[in-house]
Amino acid sequence: MKRPVVQGWACLYDQAFAHGGRVVYIKSGAFISTIHNSSAKRLLLDHADGLEVGSTNTGLEFANALKGLAFRMPLNGNPNAELIANTVGTDQRACVSVGIKFQDFETREIHGEQVDIVSKAELLECSLVQYGAVADTYARICDLGDSDESLWSACRSNSFILDQHVANLRTRGRRIVDGLRKLLD
């Protein structure tokens, strides 16, 4: 690859997910004001502060779409490129999760569950993880020469959608295999 990048969906909007004993629902556009502010956003492995592999200071970028928050990080010149490529390419960490701080939210009881409905959130970091809390997030290594230069346009393309479906099928298969292993152990 001439211009390798890791890219995918960091978070998908309008989906409920379990987190910290609660249900969270992030509304479309919740990150609009934070992705363009001047504070650095980090790319981590497993939300571990000691495992930072990039940041907005080293090329990490985000794009907001109706579906969710897309991300892209160039690997050329990144001292962690081999680690990122290996961990994503071998499916060790092919999902993505975000670290956020709620800025505007309300809590509602829905069918006996407390649901935090987040309309505005500060993005602190995104992490490459084995399994994300939000279903269908993904990370993939690809060549920027085969994708749209603009992440905003790329995340709306058929190839981005296809990459997501392929990655999600692989993740679902991996979860089934992991579950079967646990049953056999």
C-alpha positions as CSV (number, residue, x, y, z in Angstrom):
1,M,0.0,0.0,0.0
2,K,1.3,3.4,-0.9
3,R,-0.9,5.5,1.5
4,P,-2.2,3.1,4.2
5,V,-4.8,4.4,6.7
6,V,-6.9,2.9,9.4
7,Q,-10.5,4.1,9.0
8,G,-14.1,3.2,9.9
9,W,-17.0,4.1,12.1
10,A,-16.0,5.3,15.6
11,C,-19.6,5.5,16.8
12,L,-23.0,5.0,15.2
13,Y,-25.9,7.3,16.1
14,D,-29.4,6.5,17.1
15,Q,-28.6,3.0,18.5
16,A,-29.1,2.0,22.2
17,F,-26.2,0.2,23.8
18,A,-25.3,-1.0,27.3
19,H,-22.6,0.9,29.1
20,G,-21.7,1.0,32.8
21,G,-24.9,-0.7,33.9
22,R,-27.0,1.8,32.0
23,V,-28.4,2.1,28.5
24,V,-27.0,5.0,26.4
25,Y,-28.5,6.4,23.2
26,I,-26.4,8.9,21.2
27,K,-28.4,11.1,19.0
28,S,-27.4,12.0,15.4
29,G,-24.9,14.9,15.4
30,A,-24.0,14.7,19.1
31,F,-20.3,15.2,18.3
32,I,-20.6,18.1,15.7
33,S,-19.2,20.8,18.0
34,T,-16.4,18.7,19.5
35,I,-14.8,17.2,16.5
36,H,-13.6,20.6,15.2
37,N,-12.6,22.2,18.4
38,S,-8.9,22.7,19.2
39,S,-8.5,20.0,21.9
40,A,-6.6,16.9,20.8
41,K,-8.5,13.7,20.4
42,R,-6.4,10.5,20.8
43,L,-6.5,7.1,19.2
44,L,-5.9,4.5,21.8
45,L,-5.9,0.7,22.1
46,D,-8.5,-0.6,24.5
47,H,-9.1,2.9,26.1
48,A,-5.7,2.6,27.8
49,D,-4.0,6.0,28.3
50,G,-0.6,4.3,28.0
51,L,-1.5,2.8,24.6
52,E,-1.9,5.9,22.5
53,V,-1.2,5.2,18.8
54,G,-2.1,8.5,17.3
55,S,-4.0,11.8,17.8
56,T,-5.5,14.7,15.9
57,N,-2.1,16.2,16.3
58,T,-0.6,13.4,14.1
59,G,-3.3,13.2,11.4
60,L,-6.3,11.6,13.1
61,E,-9.5,13.1,11.6
62,F,-13.2,12.7,12.0
63,A,-16.3,13.3,9.9
64,N,-19.8,13.6,11.0
65,A,-22.5,11.8,9.0
66,L,-26.2,11.1,9.6
67,K,-25.2,7.5,10.4
68,G,-22.4,8.2,12.8
69,L,-18.9,9.5,13.4
70,A,-16.3,8.3,10.9
71,F,-12.6,8.4,11.6
72,R,-9.3,8.1,9.6
73,M,-5.7,7.9,10.7
74,P,-2.8,7.9,8.2
75,L,-0.2,5.2,8.9
76,N,2.8,6.5,6.9
77,G,5.2,8.2,9.3
78,N,3.4,6.9,12.3
79,P,5.8,5.0,14.6
80,N,2.9,2.8,15.7
81,A,1.8,1.9,12.1
82,E,2.9,-1.7,12.3
83,L,1.1,-2.2,15.6
84,I,-2.1,-0.7,14.3
85,A,-1.9,-2.6,11.0
86,N,-1.3,-5.9,12.9
87,T,-3.9,-5.5,15.6
88,V,-6.6,-4.4,13.1
89,G,-5.6,-6.7,10.3
90,T,-5.6,-9.8,12.4
91,D,-9.0,-8.8,14.0
92,Q,-7.5,-8.5,17.5
93,R,-9.0,-5.0,17.6
94,A,-11.2,-4.5,14.5
95,C,-14.0,-2.7,16.4
96,V,-14.0,0.9,17.6
97,S,-15.3,2.5,20.8
98,V,-15.4,6.1,21.9
99,G,-14.5,7.8,25.2
100,I,-16.9,10.7,25.7
101,K,-18.2,13.2,28.2
102,F,-21.9,13.9,28.1
103,Q,-22.6,17.6,27.7
104,D,-26.3,17.7,27.0
105,F,-28.4,14.7,27.9
106,E,-31.6,13.6,29.6
107,T,-32.4,10.4,31.4
108,R,-35.7,8.7,30.7
109,E,-37.2,5.5,32.0
110,I,-38.1,3.2,29.1
111,H,-39.6,-0.2,29.8
112,G,-38.1,-0.1,33.3
113,E,-34.6,0.8,32.1
114,Q,-32.8,4.1,32.7
115,V,-31.8,5.4,29.3
116,D,-29.3,8.3,28.9
117,I,-30.3,10.1,25.7
118,V,-27.3,12.2,24.6
119,S,-27.8,15.1,22.3
120,K,-24.4,16.6,22.7
121,A,-21.1,15.0,23.8
122,E,-17.4,15.9,24.0
123,L,-15.3,13.3,22.2
124,L,-12.2,12.6,24.3
125,E,-10.7,9.6,22.4
126,C,-11.6,6.7,20.2
127,S,-10.1,3.3,20.8
128,L,-9.4,0.2,18.7
129,V,-11.0,-2.6,20.7
130,Q,-11.9,-6.3,20.2
131,Y,-15.6,-5.7,20.7
132,G,-17.3,-2.3,20.8
133,A,-20.3,-1.5,22.9
134,V,-22.0,0.0,19.9
135,A,-22.7,-2.7,17.3
136,D,-21.4,-2.3,13.8
137,T,-18.5,0.1,14.5
138,Y,-15.4,-1.1,12.7
139,A,-11.8,-0.3,11.8
140,R,-10.1,-1.4,8.5
141,I,-6.7,-0.9,7.0
142,C,-6.9,0.4,3.4
143,D,-5.0,2.4,0.9
144,L,-6.1,6.0,0.7
145,G,-5.4,5.8,-3.1
146,D,-8.4,3.5,-3.3
147,S,-10.7,5.8,-1.3
148,D,-12.0,9.3,-1.5
149,E,-9.5,11.8,-0.1
150,S,-12.3,13.5,1.8
151,L,-13.4,11.4,4.8
152,W,-16.7,13.2,4.7
153,S,-17.3,11.8,1.2
154,A,-15.6,8.5,1.8
155,C,-17.9,7.5,4.7
156,R,-20.9,8.0,2.4
157,S,-19.5,5.7,-0.3
158,N,-20.5,2.2,-1.3
159,S,-17.0,0.9,-0.5
160,F,-17.2,2.2,3.0
161,I,-20.6,0.6,3.5
162,L,-19.3,-2.7,2.1
163,D,-16.2,-2.6,4.3
164,Q,-18.5,-2.1,7.3
165,H,-20.7,-5.1,6.4
166,V,-17.6,-7.4,5.8
167,A,-16.0,-6.3,9.1
168,N,-19.2,-6.8,11.0
169,L,-19.7,-10.3,9.6
170,R,-16.2,-11.2,10.7
171,T,-16.8,-9.8,14.1
172,R,-20.0,-11.7,14.6
173,G,-18.3,-14.9,13.5
174,R,-15.5,-14.2,15.9
175,R,-18.0,-13.7,18.8
176,I,-19.7,-17.0,18.0
177,V,-16.3,-18.8,17.9
178,D,-15.3,-17.2,21.2
179,G,-18.6,-18.1,22.8
180,L,-18.2,-21.7,21.6
181,R,-14.7,-21.9,23.0
182,K,-15.9,-20.7,26.4
183,L,-18.6,-23.4,26.4
184,L,-16.0,-26.0,25.6
185,D,-13.5,-24.9,28.2
